[in-house]
Amino acid sequence: MVHAIEELFQRAEHRFCLIHLFDNFKLRYKKHDLRQQFWAIASSTNVWDFKRAMENLERANPKDRMKLIAAT
């Protein structure tokens, strides 16, 4: 669906609903601290804060690092 929208509305800005993304995230990751990290990333207002929040998420669960990055 994302590709169809991109093709039909080439100049439109695209965004994803964080509530829906978070619903999927919390199904896979049950730990409360990971959920807090998700919202820290989502609420980042600049690149520096975003990178710091991503690093904190990766440190919180290093064995699932790549899965977490993809999920956020």
C-alpha positions as CSV (number, residue, x, y, z in Angstrom):
1,M,0.0,0.0,0.0
2,V,2.9,2.4,0.8
3,H,4.2,2.0,-2.7
4,A,0.8,2.6,-4.3
5,I,0.4,5.8,-2.4
6,E,3.9,6.9,-3.3
7,E,3.1,6.3,-6.9
8,L,-0.3,8.0,-6.9
9,F,0.6,10.9,-4.7
10,Q,4.2,11.6,-5.6
11,R,4.4,15.0,-4.0
12,A,2.4,14.3,-0.9
13,E,4.2,14.1,2.5
14,H,3.9,10.6,4.1
15,R,3.7,9.8,7.8
16,F,3.0,6.8,9.9
17,C,0.7,6.8,12.9
18,L,2.8,6.2,16.0
19,I,0.0,4.6,17.8
20,H,-0.3,1.8,15.2
21,L,3.5,1.4,15.1
22,F,3.6,1.2,18.9
23,D,0.8,-1.4,19.0
24,N,3.0,-3.6,16.8
25,F,6.1,-2.8,18.8
26,K,4.6,-3.7,22.1
27,L,3.4,-7.0,20.9
28,R,7.0,-8.1,20.1
29,Y,8.8,-6.3,23.0
30,K,7.2,-6.7,26.4
31,K,9.8,-4.9,28.5
32,H,8.6,-1.6,29.8
33,D,12.0,0.2,29.3
34,L,11.9,-0.7,25.6
35,R,8.5,0.9,25.3
36,Q,9.8,4.1,27.0
37,Q,12.7,4.1,24.6
38,F,10.3,3.9,21.7
39,W,8.5,7.1,22.8
40,A,11.8,8.8,23.5
41,I,12.8,8.2,19.8
42,A,9.3,9.2,18.6
43,S,9.4,12.5,20.5
44,S,12.9,13.5,19.4
45,T,12.9,16.9,18.0
46,N,16.4,17.1,16.6
47,V,19.0,14.7,15.1
48,W,21.2,14.7,18.2
49,D,18.3,13.6,20.5
50,F,17.2,11.0,18.0
51,K,20.6,9.4,17.7
52,R,21.0,9.4,21.5
53,A,17.6,7.8,21.9
54,M,18.4,5.1,19.3
55,E,21.7,4.3,21.0
56,N,19.9,3.9,24.3
57,L,17.4,1.6,22.7
58,E,20.3,-0.5,21.2
59,R,22.0,-0.7,24.6
60,A,18.8,-1.7,26.3
61,N,18.5,-4.9,24.2
62,P,21.8,-5.5,22.3
63,K,20.9,-9.1,21.1
64,D,17.8,-7.7,19.1
65,R,19.7,-4.6,18.0
66,M,18.8,-4.9,14.3
67,K,15.2,-5.9,14.9
68,L,14.7,-2.9,17.2
69,I,16.2,-0.5,14.7
70,A,13.8,-1.9,12.0
71,A,10.9,-1.7,14.4
72,T,11.3,2.0,15.3
